[in-house]
Amino acid sequence: MTQMSEAIKGNITPQMEAVAEYERVEVNKILHGLANGTIVIPKNINRDTNVCGIGEGLTTKVNANIGSSSKIEDLDLEVKKAKLAVEYGADTVMDLSTGPNLNEFRKAILNEVDVPLGTVPIYEAGVHTLNNNKEIIDMDSDLFFKVIESQAKEGVDYMTLHCGITKEIIPKIQNQKRKMGIVSRGGTFLASWILHNECENPLYENYDYLLEIAYEYDITLSLGDGLRPGCLQDASDIPQIQELVTLGGLVKRAQEEKVQVMVEGPGHIPLNQIKANMELQKTLCHGAPFYVLGPIPTDIAPGYDHITSAIGGAIAASSGADFLCYVTPAEHLSLPSLEDVKEGVIATKIAAEVADVSLGLKKAWAKENEMSQARRDFDWDRQFEIALDSSKPRVYKDKCKIDDNEMCAMCGEYCAVKIAKDDF
């Protein structure tokens, strides 16, 4: 039984209660959101983990991507990244490993990290194909589903599946003459496979079978945006919107079968288009939770894309996005280091908090009010406890030590709060 099927029957599960307690809302709010598909709780029936709710009226959640590449495989390092991401507030982790030993990486992260884990199963199918001296375009379509079911049995909680790239849309992509083409790895795998084999996308053609697997293990489907824009010039174009329309139909089918489902979104988008993109998704996809990468609203800041994505993420989440995938300073450049992971998580947590405050969420405002009181009281330790990163502000405070605890080195005895504290 899925969380959604239990909600439809009016049954409150321990997972719903845990989410309600964390969000500081009535449990019936969670039950109703699950029943109508506006909230998901990614949790495989084969895995015990700290659950989180994603969706309408809940705090904005943050995901951190980790994983090996075909060029660099370091299992201990990737596990450390996953743990560090959770330490600094990531609500979920996705393993995007594409190295030869990706199965080992996934199993280690499942064992070591106590938050929902997501994957992109087509990566494993692609690696398996290449390891057998075949090209990606020669992947066996049956392999897609074997991998999905195998990962479901292992305990993967949610999966990115690019079901919206169809045979019909391939000519439209070619005619669009995009500046960056297709930038999604999974999207590229499937588009190339469809073009070469002149067959329909197996994930689209056999979607009912996919729903059966998802229902059996209560996998949350994360319908991938295989045609997300990879640069500002490609934003909000015909292929992107066409895919979103297709995903809207697939969302409805999933919800009818009591399968939890969310939708992934763009990508690189100018700031003035972000709000419209969020509203369009919510309309076309029946209110399903929206999971966005960034968005990144400028292309000219490599090395600082954790900042660009935080700007875009704050706008997106305040306009309807429910789930932000972090972007690190290493985006577009290399595998992230431990420090990059930390910076990416914190930047995205900032974006999520900014959005939640703007939406008037009580939990977010409670933290803001606590920080204000701690600052008024010159309670430095409490300020550091409340801060998204408790270590960095301590370092800054200790750089210039002064005798009076009711001031910092910036203003000293001219501190406005100290001077006026007793009068205002």
N, C-alpha and C positions, 0 to 999 in steps of 0.2 A: 504494500500500500504506500502511496506517495503522500507527502505532506499536503499536497493539493487535494487529493481524494479524501483525506481525513477532514480537511477543512470544509469541503463541500458537504460532508455528512454532519458537520457541526461538532466534530470531535476535537478537543484541545489536546495537543501533544506536549510532551516535555520540551520539545524544541521551540514550540510557539511560546510557551511560558518563559523560557530562557531569553528569547528575543524581546518579549514584552518587558521583562525586568530590566534588560540592558538599555532599552530605548525609553524606559519610564513612561510607557503607555499601557492602556488597558489591553488585555490579551485578546479581547474580541476584535480589536482593530487589526491585529495580526491575522486572526482567523478569517476575517472578511477579506483582507487583502490577498491572502493565499487562495481563497475560494474563487475570487474574480480575476486572479492572474496579475494583479498589480504589485504583489510582493512574492519573492521567492526566498526559500531557506535552503541553500545548497548543502545537502548532506546525503552522502551515499549510505544505503542501509548496511553496508559492510564496514563502516568506519565510525569510530567514536571520536568526536572532535568538538571543540568550542564552536557552536553555530553562530551565524550572523544572519540577520534579515536584510534583504536588499529590496528597496522599492519605495512606493509612494508614501510620504509622510514619515519616513524613517531617516535617521542620520545618513549622510552620504558616506558610502564605504569606499575603501581604497585597496587596490590590488597591487602586488609587486611581482614582476616577472623575474625569474631566475632561470638558469639552465646552461648546459654546455653547448658548444658549437662544434662543427666538424674539425675546427682548427685547434680548439683548446678544450681539454677535458680535465677537470680537477674536482672530483667528487666532494672532498672535504671542504673546499672553498665554496661550492654552490650550497652545501648544507649550511655553512656559516652565514652565507648571504640570506638564505631563507629565514634562519633564526634571527638574524639582525633586523630583517624587515619586520618580522612580527614584534620584536622588542620595541621598535619605534612606531608601531601602531598599524601596520598593514593588517587588514581584516581577512584577506585571503592571499594565497600565493599561487602563481601559475608556473608550472615547469614547462619551459619551451625548448628543452634539450633537443639537439639535432646531431649530437656526436654518436659514434658507433655504439657506445654503451649506455644509451639513453634509458633503457629499461632499468638498469641498476640505479641510475640517478633518481628516477621517479620513485622507486620503492624506498630508497633511503629517505627522501623528503617526506613521503607518506608516513614513515615511522618516526621522523624527528620533529615534525612541525604539527602543532595542534590547532590548525585553522583549516578551513576548507581549501582543497587543492584543485586547481583547474589544469587542463592539458589541451593540446591541439593534436588529436589522434592521427591526423594525416601526416604529421611529421614522422611518427613511428613507421607508418606505411611507406613513406618515402625513403627513410633510412634503410628499411628492410629491403626495398627494391634495389637500391644502389648497392647494398652489401651483396646482393645476388647478381651483380654485374649487369643490371638492366637500367634503362633510363626511367626517369620519373613518368614519362608519358606511357610507359609500358606497365605501370602499376596494375595489379589484378584488382578489379573492383570488389571482389569478395573479401580481399584483404582489409579494405576499409572497415568492414563490419566486424571482422575477426578481431582487429585491433581495438575497436570501440568496446566490444563485449569483454575482451581480456582486461582492459583498463577499468571497466566497470566492476568486474569481479575483484580487482585489486583494491578498490575503494575510492577511486577518483570521484570527486564531488560534482564537478561541472566541466563541461567540454565545449570548446569552440569548434563548431562544425559549419563549414561554408556551404550551406544548402541552397543559397539564393543565386549562385552562379549557374545559369541554365544554358542549354544549347541555343535557345532563342536570343540570349543577350550577347553572345560572342560577336556576331557581326556588328552590333551597336558599339561594342568596345573598340573594334577595329576602325569603325567609321568616325568615332569620336576624336581619334588622333590625340590622345592625351599627352601632355608634356612628360609625365612620369609613368605612363602606362599603368600596370598593376603592381602595387608595392606590397601587397599581402602575400606572404610565402604560400599559405594555404590556398589563397585565391589563384595565385599563379600556377600552382600544381594542378588544380582542377581545370582552370581555363585551358591550359596547354593539353591536358589529358582529353578534354572534350573536343578540342580542335583537331588533335591528332587521330583520335579514334572515331570521330564523327558519331559519338554516342551522347546520350543525356547524362548529366551529372548523377552518379549513383546515389548520392545522398539526397538528391531531390526526387529521383525516380522511385527510390525505395524508402521514402520518408516514413511510411507506415511501419516498416520494420524497425527503423531507427526509434520510433516512438515506443514500440514494444520493449526494446532494450532499456530505454530511458525509464519507462514505467516500472520495469522489474527491479531496477536498482535505485530508483528515485534519483537518477542523474538529472541535474538541471541543465537543459540545453542552452548554450550561449550561441545564438545564431550569428555566425561571423560575417563581418563586413568585408568580404573579399575584394570589393571594388571601392574601398575607401580611397579618398583622394590622398596622394602622396606629396602634393604641393598645393599652394594656394590657387594656382591657375586651374587646377582640376576640381576644385571644390564645387559641390552641389550640381554636378553635371548629370547628363541623362543616365549613364550607366549606374552611378551611385544611387540615384532616386529609383531607377527601375529595380535594382536589387532590393531596395527597401520595401517597395510595393510587394515584391515576391515574398519577402520575409514576413510581411504583415499577414499574408494568407497562411503561411506556415505556423505563425504564432497562434492563430485561431485554431488550426487543426491540433496543435499540441495541447492547448487549453481544453479543447473538447475531449481529449483523451486523458485529461487529468495529469498531464506532464508539465512540470515546472519549466518555464522558458523565459529567457531574457534576450535582448537584442544588442549587438555590438554596433558602435557608431564610429563616425569619422574622427580622426584623421587630421589633416591639415585644412583649416578653415579660417577665412578672415573673421575678425571679431564681430563684424556687423551681420554675419550669416549664422552665428552659433545659435542664437535664440530660436530662429526660424527652423533650423535643423532639429532642435530638440522637440519643438512643438509638432513638427511634421511626423517625427518618429512616433510620438505618443498617440497621434491621431491614426496613423496607418497601422500601428502595431498593437492596437487595442489596450493601451495603457501598460503594456509589459515593461518591466524595468529596463532602463537604458544604460548600457555599459560603454563608456567612451575612452578612447586613447587620447589623452590630452583634453580637448583638441589643442593643436599647435597653431597659433594665429600669426606667426611670422616664420619665414624659412631662413633667415639670415643670422641665426644665433647658435650655430653649432658650439657645443661645449657648455651651453647655458639653456638647453631645452627643458631642463627641470623647471626653469623660471617661466619660459614661454608657455609650457603646458599648464603650469599652475594658474597663469592668467586666464587661459582658455578654459581650464577646468572649473574655475570659480564661476565664470559666466555660464558654462554648461550646466553645472549642478544647481545653480540658482534659477535655471530656466527649465528644469525638468529631468536632467540626467541623475541617475541614482547611484552610479558606481563608476569611480574614476580609476583607470589604470595608470600607475605612475609612469613617469618618464624620467630617466636619469641624465646627468650631464654627459654621459657617454653615448646617448642616443645618436644613431646614424654613424657612429665612429668606431665603437669597439664593444666588447663585453664589459659590463660595469664592474668596478672594483667594489670592495666592501664599503668604502667611503661614498662611492657613487650611489650605491643602494640606499644608504642612510640619507643622503641628500635628496634622492628622488622621493623616498617615502615621506620625509618631513615636508618637502615642498607641496606634495599632493595632499597631505593632511591639512596643511594651511589652506589650500584651495577648498577642501571639503568643509572646514570650519567656517571660512568666510561665507560660503554658500548657505550653510545651515543657520548661521546667525541671520542672514538676510531673509531666510524663510521663516524666521521666528520660532525655530525649534527650541523647546524648553531646555533640553539637555545642553545644547550649545550655549544658550544664554546663561545657564547656571555656571558654566566654566568661566565665561567672560566676567560675570559678576564676582566670582571668587578671586579672579586675578586683580580686578579693580580694588577690592578690599585689601588684598595682600600688598598692593603697591601703596595704597593710602597708609597702611600700617607699617610700612618699611619692613615687611616680613619677607626677607630675601629668600629664606629657605622654602617658604610656602610658594613664592613666585616660581622658584625653580621646579618645585614638585608639579605645579599646574602646567608649566610650559611643555610644549610638544617635544622639545629637546631640553632635558634638564642639565646636560653637561656643558653645552656651549655657552649659555648665559653665565654660568659659574666662572668659566675661564675669563670672560670679559670683565666680570665684576672684580675678580682677583688680580687683574692686570695692574690696577692702580689702587692699592690698599689705602684706606683713610681711616682715621681713628673714630670718627662719628658714624655710627651705623645708620643714622637717619639722613643719609645723603649718598650720592655716588660722585665719582670724580668728574662727571660732566658739568654739573652745576655747583657742586660744593656747597658753601654756606648760602649761596643764592638760590637754592632749591625752592621753587614756587610752592610745592606741596608742604615742605617743612615750615616755611614762613607763614603760610596761611592756614595751617592745619587746625589751629585752635579757634580761628575766627570764622571759618566758612565750612 
